[in-house]
Amino acid sequence: MRAAPTILHLDMDAFFAAAEQASKPSLRGKPVVVGGLGPRGVVATASYEARRFGVHSAMPMGQARRLAPNAAYLVPRFAFYRSISEQVMRLLGSLSPLVEPLSLDEAFVDLEAGGVADDTASARAAGERLRADILATTGLTGSVGLAGSKMLAKIASEQAKPDGLVLIPPGTERTLLGPKSVRILPGVGPATGEHLRRAGMTTVSDLAEAGEDELVRLLGRAHGASLYRMAQGYDDRPVVAERDAKSVSVEDTFAVDLHDRVRIRGEVERLAERCVERLRASGHSGRTIVLKVRRFDFSTLTRSETLRGPTDALGVVREAAGRLLDSVDTTGGVRLLGVGVSGLADYTQEDLFAQAELVGERGAEGAAPVAPEVAVAEPTGPVAAAERYWAPGHDVRHAVYGAGWVQGSGLGRVTVRFEEPGSAPGRVRTFAVDDPELEAGEALPLVRDPVPGAVPVPAPSTAAGRGGAPGLAAGPGSHPRRP
């Protein structure tokens, strides 16, 4: 624990949904849900307006639609979110060399290591300046927590949501934590929480009063001792600038269970290609190939094969994934497939490349020959094109009307709303899906090149500011019309 609240935790507010609201003026102040739109899709992010109806992350999309039938349901635009995240991470990097990203929209920062804060006043000033810079740069809001440890900084940022800043003064940790649920502590998930509840411990103060010996008896030496320290408010975990990736993987859930073995193999090969693309983009290679299969009855099988050395060769990964599939019974249907590579390294085993070239001709020793490329037949026609290309929420550009976004498509038609960040809500027009004047577009920046020294006018915030807990400091604080 530090004597000053110099560990900062930033969490962007409803990030994906807020980015969509900022880029689409007609959605501001309206419920927005971002995620997979298929029958088995799940919610990635819901705007605060949608959360009032009970929609939340990881909820099945079908349930979300029942709770908020009039919300705007959009497919994620990860390249767009990543570009905003890079802007935010650059701002964090200007504060300290020790920035620990947890996801696109969340990170820890060690302000002391950057020399920008060494006491309560300077930490608060750094946090407020960061929030202002994020708003000016991206037009979005983020919530900031400041404390003497990572655990408490994250708790503080949760209290600050949305669009606020909460600072936990040193010495107040136990008073703050005492009445809160045990689930607020890192490492306490549903199973551990239920185990503790059965033992009569529901609050953090219950854990502190139980004592270390009792928690060790219930949870084991490492977990029990760690939980007791956290219940006392102690957390010595450092901010780590680089978190080593342990694996790279991709997976797909299918709207309809797959039964055809050729189709299943084709999907596995396609996933292997995507996995290798990610592996190379991360600058890694890997030794262990993993296949994940979730069957029709929700049972999940995982198979793995470890190679002689690390590789990023597509032929090797695809061949190994195919061999693993051969060992899995897919009778009854498959609802999810995944391919991953673990045992990562920053170099490759050169002889594996030669192996990849030879395997296709005569097969590896002791392995089944590589299956030929499988061309998976896809539906054709205007409806298929609409579903495949005109995804709700994605950017388009029309030769006459300019930039817009897909509001919906079907029956050979696509409906587009023409508007841009900073504009008034735009008009809606409908076109044939194969209209030659309509094409995929690029995401427009939320804030256009601000003049140096000037304060840009950002997109309206999606939520009003709110105060913090008693005794803590707090900072200031849809759906499209049917055509």
N, C-alpha and C positions, 0 to 999 in steps of 0.2 A: 504494500500500500504506500502511496505517495502522500507527502504532506501537503501537496497542492493539486488541484483538479486539472492536471495538464494532459490527461488522456481524453481525446475527443472521439466521439462516435457520431458519424453522419449517416442518416437514413433518409433518402429522398422520399417524398410523400406520394404514395400510390403511383409509383414512377411510370409504369407503362401507360396506365390510364390517364395520368396527368399530362404526359407527353402527347397523347392523342387529343386530349381536350385543347391543349395549347396550339396544336397544329390545325385543328378543325374548329373554327369559331362557332359553328352551329351546335357543337357538343358541349360548350362551356356551361357549367352549372347543371348539366344533365347527367343522369346515370350512364356510365360507360363500363363495359366489361370486356376485358381482353383475354383471349385464350383460344383453345381448340374448339372449333364450332361443330365438329362432327358429333354423332350420337354418344361417343365415349370421350369427348373432349373434357378438359377441366379448366377452371378459371385460373389464369396466371395472376391477374391483378384486377381489382374492382375499384372504381372511383369512390370517394367518400359518399357521393350521392347514391351510388348503388349499394353501399354498405348499410345504409339506413333501411334497406329492404331485407337485410340479412345475408346478402351475397358476400362471400369472402374467398380468399385464395385457396386453391386445391379443392374447391367444391366442384362436383360434377356439373357440367354446363347445362344439362337438362334440368337440374334442380334450380340453378340460377335463373333460367328462363321462366320457371314457374313462379319464383319469388319476385322477379322484376321483369315482367313480360314486355314492358315498354322501353327497356334500356337499349342502348346501342351495343351490339355484339360485334367485335372486331377481331380479325386475325392479327397476331403480333407482327411487328416490323422490327426484327432484332437488329438489323444493320442501322436503322435510325436510332434505336435506343442506345446502341453501342457508341455511336458518334457523340451523343449527349454525354454518356458516361465518361468518354475520354476527355471532354471539356472539364467535367467535374473533377476527375482524377488529377488533371493538370493543376487545378486550383489547390487541391489538397497537397500536391507535391511542392507547391510554392511555400507551404507552411512548414514542411518538415521532410527530411529524407526518409523517415520511417512512416510509411503509409501502408496499411495492410488491407487491401481490398477483400471483401467477403463476397461480393457479387457486383453486378453492374451498378447497383444503386446504394451500396452500403460499404463503409470502410471505417477502420480505426486510424487515428493519427496521433503520434507522440509529439505534442507541441513543445515539450521541453527539449527534445532532441533537435528541433529546428530553431531553438533559441527565440521563439516568439512568445513564450509564456513561462513564468516561473512562480506565479502566485495566482490568487483568485481573480483579481482585477484584470490582469493581462490575459488570462485564459478566457474570461468572459468577452473581452474585447476581440480576441482572435476569433472566437465562435461567432460573434455578431457580424464581424467583417466577412467571414466566410459565407454566411447566409446571404448577405447583401451581394457579394460577388457572384454567387451561384444564380441568384435571381436576375442580376444584370446580364450575365453571360448566356443563360439558357432560357430565362423566362419561367423557370420552374422553382418550386420551393423545396427546401429540405429541412429536416428537424435535427437539432444538434443536442447531444448530451455531453456533459463535461464532469469528470470525476477523477479520483485518484487510482482507479483500476478499470480494466476493460469491462468487467462484469457490471460495475455500477454505471459506467458511461453508457452502456447499451440500455440499461434500465432507465436512465435519465432521458435518452432520446425517445424511448417509447412513451414516457410521460409527456414529452414535449409535443407529440403529434397532435394535430398537424401544424406545420409551419411555426415552430417555436424553438426555444432554447431553454434547457433546464440544467442547472449546475448544482451538484451535490457537494456542499461544503464538507471538507475533511472533519471528522469527528461526529458527523450525524448519520453515519452509515447504518449502524445497528437500529437506531430509532426509525429510520426510513424502511429498512427491510423487514423488521419484526412482524407487522401485521399482514404482510403480503403472502400470497400462496406459494407453496414450495415449488410450483411449476415455473416461477420466475427465475430460478437458479439454473445456470448452465448444467446440462447433463441430467436434468430431471424431466423425462418425457412421460407419456401417459402410463407406461408400465411401472416405472419407478414411483411416480406420483400415487398410483393406486396402492402400491406396496406400502408406502409411507402412510397413506390414509388408513389402511387397515391396522396399522400400528398406532393410530391415534395422532398422527402428525400431519397437519394440514397447512400450517403457516411456518414461515421461516423461524419465528421465535420458538415454535415447538421443537424444531431441529436443534437450535442452540441450547435449549433447556434439556433435551434428551442426552446430550453429551456425546463425545466422540466414540466412546466404547460401544454405546448402544447402536450408533449408526454403522460402525464397522461390523457389528454382529449382524445387522440387517442386510447390509449392502456389500460387505467385503472390505478388505483393508484399504485399497486404493480409492475406491469410490466413496466409502464412508468417511475417510479422513478428509478427502477433498471437499465433500459436501459440508462437513462440519466447519471447515475454515471459511467457506463461502457464506455460511449462515452467520458467521461472526463478522462478515464484511470484508474478509481478507481474500485478495486475488492478486497474485504476483506475476501473472502471465504477461510477458513483454509484447509490445507491438512488433510484429515481424514483417519486414519490408517485402520479402518474397516468400510466397507459400508454394512449395514444390507440388506440382500436380502428381497425383498418384495413378491416375488412369485417364483415358480418353474413350468416350463411348457415345453411341447414338442408338436410339430406339424409336420404333413407331408402333402406335396402337391403331388397329384397323377397324373401320366402321362396321365391317361384316367379317366374321371369322373366316380365315383362309383354310380351305380343305385340300386344294390341289397341290400336290407335292412339288410340281415344277414351278408353280407360282411362288410357293414358299421359298424354294431355293433361289429364285430370282430376286426376291425381296432381301434375302440374306446377302446376296452378292452386292445388291445396291447399297445396303447398309454398310457393308465392308468398304465400299468406295468412299462413302461419306465419312466413315471413321478415319480412313487413311488421310483424307483431305484435312481433317481436324488435327490429326497427329502431326502431319508435316507443317501445318500452320503454326503449331505450338513449338516447333523446333525439336521435337522428340522422336524417339523410336521406342519400340517396346518388345518384350520377350514373350509375354503371355497373352494369348488370344482368348477372348471370352465370348460365349454365345448365351443369350438369355431368351428363353421361350416361355411365354405365358399361354397356357392352354385354355380351351373352352370352359373348363370348370374352375378357372382362376388359379389353378396350381401352377407354380413357377419353377422351371427347371433351369439350372445354370451348368454349363459345361465349359471346361477350359483346357488349353493345351499350351505347354511351355516349350519354346523353341530353343535351339542351341545358343542363340545370341539375339540381341535386339535388332529389329528391322522396321522400316517404314515402306517396304515394298508391297504394292497392292496385290500382286500375284500370290505372295506368301500369305498375307492376311486372309485373302479371299479363299485360298486353298484350305487353310486351317479352319476357317469358319464353316466351310462346306463339309469337312470331315466331322466336325463337331455336330453338325445338323444330322449327319447319317446315324448318329448314336441316339437320336431323340425320336420318340414315338409321337407323331403329330395326328394320330387317329382321333377324330372327334372335332378337330379344328384348332386353329391358333388365333389368338386375339392380339398378341403383342410379340414382336421380335426385337432383339437388340444385339449389336456387335460392339465389343470393346477391346481395348489393348491396355494392359497394365505392365508393371515392371518397367517403368519408363527410364530411358537414358537419353543423353544428348549426343549419342553417336550411333552408328549402325554397324552391324556385322557384315562385312563386305561379301563373304561367301554366300550369304543368303540371297543376294541378288542373282548370282549365277544359278542358285537352286530354283529361284522363281522362274527363270527362263527355261530350264530343263524339265521342270515338273509338268508343264503343259504338253510336252512331247511324249515322255515315257513314264511319268508318274514318279513321285518320290519313293524311296525305298520304304517298304512297309506301309505305304499310304495308298488310298484309292486314287485313281487318275482324276485330274481336275475336270469338273463338268464344263462343257462349253458354255459360252455366253448364252444366257437365256433371255430372249426378248419377251417381256411380259406384255400381253395384249391389254390395251386400255380402251375404255369407251371412246367413241368418236362422235362428232356432231356438235351442234351449237350448245346444247346443255352441258356436255362434258367440257367444252372449252370454257364456258362461263365458270364452272366450278373450279377448273384447274387454274385459270389465269386471272379471272376478275374476283379476287378475294376481297371480302368486305373490309374496308379500311385502307386498302393499299392505294398507292399513288398512281395517278394516270395523267396524261396530258392530251388535250384535244387541239387539233390544228387551228380551230377557230376560237374555242372558248378558253383555252389555256389550261392551267393546272387545276386539278381536282382530285377527288378520292371516290372510290367505289362504295356506294351506299348499299347496293345489293344487286343480284343477278339471278337469272333463271329464265327458262323457256326461250332461250335465244336472245334475250335482251339484257342490257346492263344499265343500271341507273347510277349516275354520277352527280355528285354535288361539287360545284365549282367555287372554291374558296381557298384562301391562303392564310398562313399565320399573320395575324395583325389586320386582316380584312374584316368586313362585316360578314355575317352569315350569308352564304352564297345560294344561288339558284340551283334547282335540280333539273336535270335533263336525262332522257332515256335514249339509248342507241342500240343498234344491233351489235351483238358481240363481235362480229367480224368487220365493224365499221373501219375502213382504212384510215380515217382521220383520228382514230383513238388508239393510243399506245400506252405502254407502261411508262410511268414517270419516276422521277427521283424525289426523295423527301426534301422539302425546303427547310432551311434553317429557321428555328423559332425566333431568333433575334438577328436582324440583319445588320452586319458591320456597324456597331456603335461608334460614334465619333469619340476619339480619345478625350477623356476628361468629362464627357457628358454622361448623364444618367439616362440610359435608354428606358423607353416605356415598355415594360414586359407585358406578356399576355396576362389577363386577369387571373388571380390565384383561384385555385379550385376550392379552397377552404379558408375560413377566417382563422385568425390567430387565436391562441388560447393560452391561458396561464399555466404555470407549473404547480407543483405540490406546495402546500403551505411551507413558508420559510425558504422556498427556492426561487430562483430568478427565472422569469419567462420572457422570451422575446416577443416582438410584435406578430403580432400575428398577420343517361341522356339518350337522350335518344333523338335521332334525326326524324324530321317530319316525313311522313310517308308521301311518296310522289303521287 
